[in-house]
Amino acid sequence: MTSSALAPAPTLTAADFARVVSLAHEWAGLAIPAGKEGLVHSRLARRLRETGHATFTAYLDWLQTAAGRDERTAVVDLLTTNKTDFFREPAHFDYLVQHVLPAVVARGTPLRLWSAGCSSGEEPYTLAMVLREELPAGYDVRILATDISTRIVERARQGRYTADQMAGVSEARRKRWFTQQPSPTGVQFTVSRELREWIRFAHLNLMGEWPMKGPFDAILCRNVMIYFDKPTQARLVQRYWELLAPGGHLFVGHSESLTSLEHRYRYVQPAVYAR
């Protein structure tokens, strides 16, 4: 089934929008507020055409069948924003260097970190750069980097970035941790083997089962919980608590806070909490 390029855009009815809201919450815990009909329409209308469905109703019916199961990840991906940068919210990396790393090194224990919602990889690669520069050679480090989008995880795993995406990386770090190559769109920077070998990328829906056991010295879940309602946020931070080592830290986005949630963390500084 194909769609004509001249076919009118499908209409998103109130009932269709309500179904999208319900399904997105069921599949990924997403909380889509009222008034976002335009966003839902603009982001999903193209998928209707690409999958050969003339109406949102038909598309949503298909998503709830076995044949449409794989498409659900695409829907969640389209309804969220994979916006990130290298060294985003730099105070967090300063805190890691000044407080988390010295404590771990003093104990002589391995360092385990989780980038939960890693998007296209800038966060875990930033972590790897900082840790390579600060820790003694040969230190035992593992960084788990997960995201709900299989497409974005694969992009992160490739570790290739444009000059614009590298804006937050100093020239010295570009030379040390990346190889630069020409590309059809300009210049491409590829992450070094030294950074890659500390990171394991994996697809993970935060609302599903978590196969990892921890404990983690720090979990970074930054600018992810903005997509969830309060009960979902509360469940999530409790699950993080259970995977953190004693004294471990949870980092959230600077636009986020645990203030309105019931939790057992100790507030450290804006967007930083300790078990």
N, C-alpha and C positions, 0 to 999 in steps of 0.2 A: 504494500500500500504506500503510495507517495502523495505528497501535497503539492499543489500548484503554487508557484511563486506568487501568483496573483490572488490566491485565496485570502479571504478576510481573516484577520486575527481572531482566534477562538475567544469566546466570552468566558470570563471567570465568574460564575454565579456565586451568590452568597453561600449556597449549599456546597459548591466546590471548594470555596475558601475554607469553610468550616472543616471539610474533610482533610484538606492539606494541613491545617493547624493540628487536627487530631492525630493524623498519621505521623507528622514530623515529631510530635511529642512522644508518640508510642515507639518510634524507631530509634530516636536519638536524644530524647529529652528536650528538644528544642521548644522554646516558648515564643510563638509568633503572636505579637499583640494585634489587637484590632487596629484597623487603619493601614495595614501593610498589604492590602489587596493589590495595589499597583506594583509593589515589589515582587510579590509572588507571581503575578501575571507576566511581568517582564522577564523574570528569570526562568520560568518554566515553559513559556509559550514556544520557544525554539525547540525544546525537547519533544513537545507534542509533534511538531513537524518532522523532526528527525526520526522519531519512532513510528510515524505513520498514523497518528491519531488526530481525528478532526475536532474533538471536543475534550475539555478537561475531564468531564465525567467518564468518557471512554478511557482516557489515560489513567485516571485514578483507579478505575475498575481493574485495569490491566496490572497496575502496580501491586494489587492485592492478590494476584495469582502467582503461582509458582514461576510462570514464564517471565513475569516482571520483577522478580525478587532482586536480581542484580541491578536493576535500574534504581532501586531505592537509595543506594549510595550516591548516585548522581544527583538525585533530588536533594538530599541532605547537603551535598557539596555546593549546589547552586543556591541554597537558602542560607548559607553561611558565607562569611567573607574571609578568605585566606590572605589577610593583610599582615605582613610582618616585615621586620628589618633586622639586619645585623646590629648588634649592640643596642637593641631597643630597650628603653628604660634602663640606662647604664648603671643606676644606683644599685640595682640588683647584683650586677656582676662585681661591683666594688664590695658589696657586703659579703659575697661568696669569698672573695680574695682575703678580706680583712678578718672574717670571723669563722666561716665554715671550714675553709681549707686548713687554717692553723690547728683547729680542734681535731680534725681528722688525722692530720700528720702527726700531731702529738700522741694520739692513740696508736698510730701505726697501723690503722685498719684500712682496708680497701675503700675506695670512694665510689658510691653508687648514686647516680642522679637519674631523674625521669623528666623528660620534656613532654608533658601531656598536652597534646594539641600543637604539634611541632610545625604544622603547615609545610611550607616548602623548604624547611631545613635551616633557615638562618639562625634560629635559637640554639639548636644543639651544636651547630658548627661554631657559633660564638663561644659556647661553653668549652668546646674542645680547644679552641685557640687560647682562651684564658688559662685553662688548666695546664696545657702544654708549656705555657710561659711561666707558670707559677710553681708547679710541682716538681719535686726531684725526678730526675730521669729514671724511668723504669717503674714509676709508681703504678699500682694496680687501680685502673679507672675503667668504669663502664658507664655509658650513657644510653639509656633507653629513650627512643624518640618515637612517639606514636601519634596517629591522627586517624580520624574517621574516614577520610577520603583516600581511597586506594590510588587515585590519580595523583594527588598531591604528595603522597608518601613516595611514589615512584620518582617524582620530580626531585624530591629531597634526596633520595638515595643517589641520584645521578650527580648531584652536587655541582651543577653548572649555572652560572649567574652572569647577567649582563652588567655593563658598567653602571647603569642606573641602580641596579640592585646592590651594587658594591659601595654605594655612597657612604655608608657608615663605617667602612673598613679603611684604616690608614694605609698609606702607600707602603710603609714598612711591612705591615701585616700582609698586604697583597703579595708582596715579593716573597715573603717567608712561607705563606701557607697556601698559595694558589699558583697555578700555572696559567699564563695568559696566552690566548690563541685568537687568531682572526676568525670571524664567523660571518654568515650572510647579513647579519643585522649590526655588525660592528665588531666589538671585542667580547670575547667570552672568557670567564674566569672559572677554572675547575679546581675543586677542593683537593688538597694534597692527601696522599695515602696516610700520613701521620694523623690527620684529623679523622679520617674515615674509620680507622681501625679501632677507635674507642667507641664508636656509635653503632647501635643496632636499631634500624628503622623497622617499624611494624604497623600494620593496620590494626586499629582498636577502636571500638565503639565504647565510650566511657560508661554508657548505660548497660552494657552487657557484662559478661564474665571477664575477669582479669586473670590471665594465666600466671602472671609474675607474682612472686612471693615477697619480694623485698628482703630486708628493709632498705629504704633509701635514705641517704643523708639529706637530700633535698629533692623536692618535687616542684617543678615550675608548671603552673596551670594559669597562664597569663592571657587575659582577654579572651577567655573561653567561656567562663561562667555567665557572661553577659547574655548568652543565648538561652540560659535555663531559668525556670521559675524558682522561687525561694525554696520550696520543698526539695526540688531536685538538687539545688546547690547545697542544701544542708546534708543530704545523703552523700553527695560527692565528697565534701570536705571531711566527713566522718570516715569514708572509705580511704581517703588519703592518710588520715590520722593513723589508721590501722597498719598502713604500709611504711610509715616513717619510723626510722630508728629513734630511740630516746634522744631528745635534743635536736632531732632533725627539723628541717625548715620547709615551710610551704610558702611559695612566692605566687602571688596573684597579680593581675594587672593593676596599674595605678588608678584606673577608673573603677576598680572593683574593691569590695570590702567584705569582711566577715561580720561587721558590726551588727547587722540585722539578723544574723543567724545564731542559733544555739550551737556552741562548739566548746572544745576543751583546749584550744590553742592559747599560747601566750603571745600577746601582741608585742612585736619587736620595734617596728618602724612602719611607715606607710607601705602597705602591700606585702609585708613580711611577717610571718607568724612562725612560732616555734612550738614543737611538741614538748 
